[in-house]
């Protein structure tokens, strides 16, 4: 029996626990929120160290990527260091593999017709695999990193421009308190429509659900949503706003999907390897064996 825990600085209202079979091994998977309390998260990781088989770091990224460079968040690095025995992951291994696969699988779906669509990717530096695959498909991209993470209403339209900007902004932004950049705690439960025109101009809205939820307008008629960490209430909320299709990049487990950090922790645990030894080929081999497919829910207009 393996035990993995996602320790999140997000809302505890989204906590979930399931027991599943992965590669012939029983795995207990948990998500525990600390409502924005970094000290509580650090203490929880210390308590789990040496007991859990792997820990997912949720509600904040350890790394972001742009232009082939990796940038490390100061707050996240401090949290990860609270564990000296149990491996800690942030989901970037799956963002570089699973999310690429999801985009390729969706490109084969003739009903979605993803190629050439107008796509708003709310924040690309934490979904670099998805961003690269969507751009390779010829989608007309808007990257909202400045808009949604920094509150600067300037859209970016290519990964090249994002990489140039990241060289200047990322070294500074990664030293800021993470709660400035990302909705944490009860902020994840709020929705305040803002920057609506970027949502309205897009055929597809992709990326981290907490950014989408925080700023999405009251109506999203006909939109396709590609995201993760979805509860049943989240799916119902999107359906009520008129979306035509919701795609979850991680599978439904017990009525909701976990974040990539939790699922990566589960894959690391069953692999028996340290995450630093895992390559994209290793993750893809496990994903092939598991047969993961995106969660796809279509709604009538």
Secondary structure, 3 states (H helix, E strand, C coil): CEEEEEEECECHHHCEEEEEEECCEEEEEEEEECCCCHHHHHHHHHHHCCCCCEEEEECCCCEEEECCEEEECHHHHHHHCCCCCCEEECCHHHHCCHHHHHHHHHHCCCCCCCCCCEEEECCCCCCHHHHHHHHHCCCEEEECHHHHHHCCCCCECCHHHHHHHHHHHHHHHCCCCHHHHCCCEHHHHCCCCCCHHHHHCCCEEECCHHHHHHHCCCCCCCCEEEECCCCHHHHHHHHHCCCCEEEECCCECCCCECCHHHHHHHHHHHHCCCHHHCCHHHHHHHHHHHCCCCEEEECCC
